[in-house]
Amino acid sequence: MFSEFIRHPNLFGNLSEVTRRTLYLHARALFFEGILNGVWLLNDVVARKHFVANPFLLTLLVMAPSASLILSLPLGPLMAKRAKKLFFLLAGVLRLSLLFIPFCEDAFWFVVLAAVASASYPIFFTAQNAILKQNYPESKRGRLFGIIYSFSGFVAILTSLSLGHTYDFLNNSIVYVYPVAAICGFLSCFLLSRVEENSENKDDNDNLLTNPFEILKKEKKFRQFEISFFSYGTGFMMMLPLLPLFLVDHLKVSYTQASFLNGFFYQGMIVLFSWMIGRLSDTINPLKLAKLGFLFLVFYPLSLSIANSVFYAYFVYAWYGICMAIVNVTWYLAPLTFCRKPEEASSFMAVHVALAGTRAFIAFPLGTTLYALTNNFYIPFIVSSIFFLVGFLIMPEKAKGG
C-alpha cells in the first residue's frame, strides 16, 4: 500500500526507481525515528520530575545531543567515498544503550545512557544528508524531505501525547518506555542502512573539497552561513537547559501539560509547516528561508519570558514550532546548496553538524550561568533573542556570488 502511495503523481511527481526505493525506506525509518523523538521530547521533564535531576545534570542531558555533533568533523571525509551502511548500523548500536535505563537508580546514570545514545546523532545526520544529496533530485528534494519529516513529526506527537498521560497515571511506566525507544531507534538506522546509493550521481574525480578546514577557508559564503547559524544555535541552545526549570519549577506543569507543550503545540506546528517549507525550499533559496526563521525566532524567548500560565505558554510554543519548522528544514537542506558535487555533501554537512556541537560547549553553560547569576529567566531569554537577531543579520541570501 505504501509503495503505491509514494507513486502518487500529485504528491511526489514522477520519481526514478532509485528515488522511490529511497523514499520508501526513508519514510519507514523516520516512522521509528518519530517514536524515538517522541520519547526524547519529554526527556528533560522526566529527568527533572522522575529522577529529580539538578540543574547541572539537566544541562548535561540537554547538551549531550548537541555536543556530540562535534564528532561529525572526522565523519565527513570518512563517508565521502564510502558506503553509508556501516555508519547507520553503528548509530543504531549506540541507541541500544537506552535498553539499560530501567536499571538506573538515579539521574546520573540516566544522563550517561542518554548521552551514549546521543552520540548516534552526528553519524545519523551526516549519513542521512549524503543520501539526500545523492538519491533525491534537487528539484524535488525539499518537497520529499518536508513530507516525510512532517510524517515523522506526526508520529512523535502521538508518541509524546500518549506518554504524557501514561507518565502521569503510571509513573513507573518510564522503565518500559525507554527499551522500546531503543529498539525503534535501532530499526530506524537499520532501515536506512538498506538504502542503495545512486551510483549515477557519483563522480570519479578526486578533486573533491572534503577537508573541513579547507571548506571553511575557501568557501567564503559557507563560512558566513555557518557564523550565522552559530549565532542562531547559541541562542537556541542556551534556552534548552532552562526550559525544564521554567516549565516544572515556574509554571508547575504536569507530564500531560508538558506533552501538549512539547508534542502537540511545538511538534504539531513543525508537522503542519514542514511539508510547506520543504516545498517552498524547492523554489525559494533555503538560505532566505533560514534568514526568515531566525527573524521570527527573536520573538520566541521574549514572549516566553512574560508567560505566567501554561495556557499562555501554549501559544508561545506554537509560535516556537512554526519558527523551528522553517529552521529545521533549512538546517538539513541549506548546506547542500554549497556543494559542487554529490560526494562533497557528507563533508559540508560534517562541518555544519560539528559546528553545532562546538557551540554547545558555549551556549549551554552560558544559559545556565546567566540564570544562576541573575536568579531569573528574563536576562538569559533576552540574550537568546539577541543571538537570533544577529543570526538573521549575518545570514547570506545566496550560496554563490555577491
N, C-alpha and C positions, 0 to 999 in steps of 0.2 A: 504493500500500500504506500509506504513512504517513498519507495523508488519511483512510483508513478507520480507522487506529489511533486517531487523535485524536477520532473519533466514538464510541469505545467508552464506553458509558454508565457502566460500573463504575469506570473510571479518572477520567473528567472530568465525568460527568454530562451533562445537556442543555445544550449551548452554542449561543449565537446564531451566525449565519453570520459576523458580524464577528469574534467571538472565535475561531472555528475558523480563519479565514483568518490572523488574527494569530498564533495558536499555531503554525500550520503554518510560517510564515516565521520566527517567533522560534526555534523548535526547530532549523530548518535553519541559521539564523545562529549559534546557540550551539554547533552541531557544529563549525563552523570556528573559533569563539571558543575552544572547548576545545583545538583543536590549537595555536593561538597561546599559550594559557595553559600548555599542557604544555611548550612550549619555554621560556616565561618562568619556569617553576618552577625551571629549572636555570641561569638567567641569572647569578646571583651566583657559583655554583660554577664556571661557565665562565669568568667574569671572573677569578676567583682562580687557577684551575688552568691555563687555556689562555693567557690574556692577562697573567697574573701582576699583576693589579691590586693596588695598595697599599690600605691601609685607607681613605685619603681618597677614592680613586676608587670603592671599594666602597660607601662611604657615599653618594656622589653617585648611583651606579647604583640602589641600592635606594630612595633618597629620591626619585628623579625621578618615578615614577608617582604617589606621594602628593603631592609638592609641586606637581605640575602641576594637581592638583584645585582649586587656588585660582582657576584660570582659569574655573571654572564660575560664579563670582559674577556676572559680567555675562551669562552664558548663560541663566539662568532667565528674567529679564524679556524677553530676546530671543526665547526659544522660546514664551513664554506664549500668544501668539495666532498663531504661525506654524507652517507645516508643518515636520515634522522631517526631511524627505528630504535637504535640502541639508546639514544638520548631520551626519547619518550619513555622507554622502559625503565631507565634509571630514575626519571622523575616519578614514575609510578611506584617504584620500590620505596622511595623516600616518604611517600604519602602513607605507606603502610605503618609508619610509626604511630599513627593515631589509633591503631589497634590496642595499644598499651595504656591508653588514657583511663580505662576502667580501674586500673591498678594504682592510679595517682591518689595519694593521700593529702597532698597539699598543692598550693598554687605553683610552687617552684617547678615541680615535675610536669605539671600541665603546660606551663610555658615552655619548658625544654622540648617536650614532644611536639608541641605546635611549631616550634622553631625548626625542628628537623623536617617536618612536613613542608614548612615554608620554603625550604631550600629547593623544592621541586619547581617553584615558580620561574626562576630565571631560565632553567632548562626548558620548561614548557613554553614560555613566551617566545624565546629565541627560535626554537624549532618550529613552533606554530607559524610564526611570521615568515619563515623561509618557505613554508608550504603555501602560505597565502600569496606570496610573490610569484612562486613558480607554477602553481596549479590553477590559480584563479586569474582570468583575463582582466587586464587593467580597467577596461570599460565597464565591468560588472562587479569588480572586487568589493567595492563599498556596499553595494546592494546585497550581495551574497553574505558578506560578513555581518552586516547590520541585521539581517533577518535571523540568522542562526544565533547571533549574540542576544537578540531580543528573546528568542526562544529559550535560551539558557537562563536568561534573567527571569523569565516567567516561571521556570522550574524552581529557581532559587527563592522566588517569592512564596510559592506554595509550600516549599520546604520550611522556610523561615516562619511563616504564619502558623503552620501545623506545630512546629517545635515550640513556639512561644506559648501556645495553650498547653501543650504537653508538659513543658518545664514547670508551668505554674501549678498544675494539678498533680504531676508525678515528678517530684524533684529529683529522684534517683534515676530517672529515665536517661539522664545525661550519659551514664555509663554504657548504655546500649546504643546511643546515637552515634558516638564517635567511631566505633568499629565499622558501622555501616558507611559512614563518611569515608573512611579509609579505603574500603573496597570500591566505592564509587569513584574515588579519586584515581585509584589504580586502573579501573576499567576505562576511564576517560583517556588516560595515557596509552593504554594498550590498544584501543581502537585507532588512535592517531598514529600509532606505530605501524599500522597496517596500510597507511596511505602510501601509494606509489608515486614517487616524484616524477614530474613531467620531464622526460629526457629531451623533448623537442626544444625546451627553453634553455637547456644547458649550453654554456659557451666554453669551448675548449681553450680559449685564450687565457694564458696565465697572467695577463696584465690586469689583475683584479685589485681593487682597493679594499684590503681586508685588515690591515694593521690599524687598531683603534686610534693610536696616536697620530698616524698619518691622515686618517679620515678627518680628525678634528683640526689638524694643521692645514690640510689642503682645501677642505670644503668650508669656505667662509660662511655661507648661508646655513649650512648644517650646524656649525658652531653657534651661530646666532640663535638658531632654533632651539638648541639644547640649553643655552643660557636662559632663554625664555621659559622653557619647561622646568629648568632648575628652580627658577623663582616661583612659578606656579606650584611645583611639587613641594617646596619648602612651606608655603602657606597651607597646602593641603595636609601634609604630614604632621605639622605641628598641632593641628586640630585633633588628630586621631587619638592620642593618649588622654586628651581632655574630655572627649565625648562620653566615655563611660562614667567618668566622675560627674560630669554635668547632668547626665540622664539619671543616674542612680542616686547620687547624693543631693543634687539640686532640685530636679523635677520629680524624684521618688518614683520612677517608672516601675511597672511590673514587667515580667517577661512578655506578657501579651502585648503591652503597650510598646515595649522595645521592638517586638517583632513587627508591629504595624509601622513604627518609625523607620526601621532599617529595611523591612521587607516590602510592605505594601506601598508606603509613600516614597521612600528613596529608590528602592529597586524597581518599584512599579513604574515610576517615571522613566527610568532607564529603559525598561522594556517598551513602553509606549513610544519613546522618541528615538531609540537606537536605530530601528529599521529606517526611519525617515532620514536621520543624519547619515546613515550609511548610503542611502540612495542619493542624497544631496552631494556626498563626497565624490560621486562619480562625475558630477558636473561642476561643482564648486571646489576649488583647491582646498584640501584638508587643512592647510595652514591658516587660511582665512577663517575656517570654522573653529579651529583651535583658539584663535585670537578672540573670536566672539565668545566662546565658552569661558575664557579667562575673565573677560569683562563681566559677564553675568555672575561669575563666582564671587566677585567683590562684595556683592550684597548678601551672600550667604552667612558669613561669620557675623556681620553687622546685625543682621536680623536675629540670629540665634542669641546674640549677647543680651537682647532685651526680652527673650522668651521667659515668661513666668508661669507657664502652664503647658501641659502636654498637648492640649488642643492647639495652641499657637505653634508649638514645635512641629506638629503635623504639616502645617503649611510651609514652614521653613525647610523641612526635609523634602517636601515635594519639589520645591524650587531647586534645592541641592541636587536632587535626582535628575532634573531637566538639564542642569548645567553639566553634570557628570556624564550624561548620555552623549553630549557633544564632545567632551574631553576624552572619554574612554574610547570612542570610535576613532577619533583622530590620533590618540596615543598609539594605537596599533597601526593605522594606515599612513599617517603623515611621514614617518621615517622612510617609508618605501619610495616616496616621491623623489628622494635624493639619490637613489641607486641608479647607476648606469646599466648594470647587468643583474639578472636574477640571482646569480651566485653571491652578489655583494649584500643581499638582503639580510642574511644572518649576521654579518659583520656590522652593518649600520644599526641593526636592531640591538646587537650586543652592546654597542656604545650607549644607545638610548636607554636600555634597561640598566646597565651598570651605573650610569649617572644617577638614575633613580635610587639605586642602592647607596650611592655615595652621599646624596643629600639626606638620606635617612639618618645618618650619624650626626647631622647638624640639626635637622628640623625637629626630630622627636625630643631630644634633650632641651631644645630651645623652648618648645611649648610647655613642657613640664617645669622648666626652670622659671619661666615668666609667671606661671601660675603660683609656684612656690614662693616667689619673691613678693608678689602683689596680693596673694591670697584672694584673688577674684578672677573671673573669666574674661572681663572686659578687655584688659590690656592684650593678652595673647590673641584674642579674637580680632581685635583691631589690627594688630601686627600682621595676622594672617591675611586680612583684606588688602593690606598694603602690598604684600608679596604677589597676590593675584593681579593687582593693578600694574605692578612692574612687569609681570609676565606678559600682560596684554600690550604694554607699550613697546616691548622689545621684539615680540614675535614678528618674523618676516612674513610677507604675504605670498612670496613665490620662492620655490626651491632653487631656481637658477635666475641669473640676470640681476637687474637693478632693483 
